[in-house]
Amino acid sequence: MHGNPLAAAESLRFHRCTFCTTPVQAIAELCPACGSDRLTVERSSGVGRVHRALKATSARGAEPSLPVVVELVEGFRIRSWLDGLLPGAAPVGTPVRFVGYARAAGGARDPRFALNG
């Protein structure tokens, strides 16, 4: 399977190994758990929790955004941005939901999350 599983229109997608059922966020040719090449693309619910806050490396515009790693309920983690918050405002475990993508430098799309609840 080739291509970016996150590139579908405004939905968050990921790979899942059909042999061992491991969820895989990263673009991979093989499952990191069992080595199988049987990966399918699934749609995520977009619901998760902050796993870790990251250090901001550049300005993201006028609205504050916090770089975070989100762990989704499906079991994979993704580096993303939590919009509308400053550092320290979303401790580990904070519930979040996927809200879409923002265009980044070079045309890449950054997944964005917001507080859930």
Beta strands, then each sheet from edge to edge (+ up, - down):
strand 1: 13-17
strand 2: 23-24
strand 3: 39-43
strand 4: 47-53
strand 5: 65-72
strand 6: 77-83
strand 7: 95-103
strand 8: 109-115
sheet 1: 2+ 1- 3+
sheet 2: 4+ 5- 6+ 8+ 7- 4+
end
